[in-house]
Amino acid sequence: MPDVTRISPNTLIAADRVEGTDVYNRKGEKLGTVDDIMIDKVSGKAIYAVMSFGGFLGIGEKYHPLPWSTLNYDETKGGYVVDLDKKVLEDAPTYDMDEDFRWTPDYGRRVDQYYNVPTYW
């Protein structure tokens, strides 16, 4: 059980407020925005942020699942910061916005392995 005396009310946020939040790299370049959050049904923990990236005016954009552990919220930016550059994202696992995508454990492991984080699966 978390120590409630150490939890700030500002650390909780509704999922619909996270959607649309900008994602930046360490250089301050905007990489994309959070379009969705993948949540574990049992624990309720956020496992992945699905970020849109690439394209121009919405054309050619792809979804990039990012392990939640790779994101750090930066209050000064009002967004999340990841230690990635655009080139890393260009080669990352993605899926098309208009694709009828089905998440599988194999896909999740591939995402986790790409970002070199412990796998959820």
N, C-alpha and C positions, 0 to 999 in steps of 0.2 A: 504494500500500500504506500503510495507516495506521501511524503511529508507535506501536507496541505499548507503549512505555514511558509513553505518555500516556493509555492506555485503562485505566480502572478496572474491576475485575471487577464492580463494582456497577452499571455502565452497561448490562450485558446482562441480559435477562429473557426467560424462556420465554413464548411467546404465550399459553399457557393461564393464566399468572399475570396477564397484562394484562387478559384477559377478566374482567369483574366489577369492574374498577377504576373508582372514582368520577371524574366529570368535573365541575369547578367553573368558575364564571366568576370574573372578577377581584374581584368583591364578596364571594367566598367562598360563594356560593349553589350548592348541588348542582344540576347540570343533568340528570344522568343517569349511566349507567354504560356502559363499553365492553363491547359484546356480541361483537364480532368485529373482526378485522384483515384488511384486503385487502393482500396481499403480491404484489409483482412476481415472477413465476415465474423470470425470468432473473437479475435483480440480487439478489433476496432482500430488497429493501428494503420496509419498510412504507410504503404509499402512502395508505391511508385507515384511520381507526378508525371502526367503525360503532357509534354510540351509541344506546341507547334513551332516549327522552325523551317526556314528556307522559303523560297518562292518570292513572289512580288504581288502585292495587293491580294493575297490569298490564293494566287495561282501557283501551283507547284509546291505548296506547303505540305509537309509531312508531319506525322506524329512521332515524337521521340520519347519513349518511356525512359525516365530517369529514376534510378533508385532513390527513394526519399532521403536516404542517408547522405547523398551527394549534395543536397541542397542546404544552404544556410541562409536564414532570413536576415536581411540587413535593413534595419529601421531607417537609416539615412537614405537608402534608395527606395524604400517602400516595396522591395521585391526580394527575390531569392538570388543568391550568388552561388555559382558552381565553379569548381576549379577545372574548367574545360575551355578549349578554344573552338572556334568554328570548324576547324579541320577535323577535330575529334568527332564532332557531331555529324559532319558530312559522311563519315564512315560508320556511324553507329547503327544499331538495329532500329528500323523504322517501319512504319506502315502508312499507306496512303489514306488521306482523309475520307475519300469516297469508297474505300475498301470495306467489305463486310468482314472485319477482323475478329478472330476468335483467339483470346488469350489462352495459352497452354503453359504447363509447367516447363516444357522444353524451351519455349520462347522466353519465359522469365529467367531461366538459368542462363540463356544466351545473353540477355541484357545484363544480368549481374556479373557474368564473366567478363563482358566487354568493359564494364566500368570498374572491374577488379574490386568488388565488394562481396562480403559474405552473402551467399544465396539465401533467399527466403524459402526456396523450394527444397 
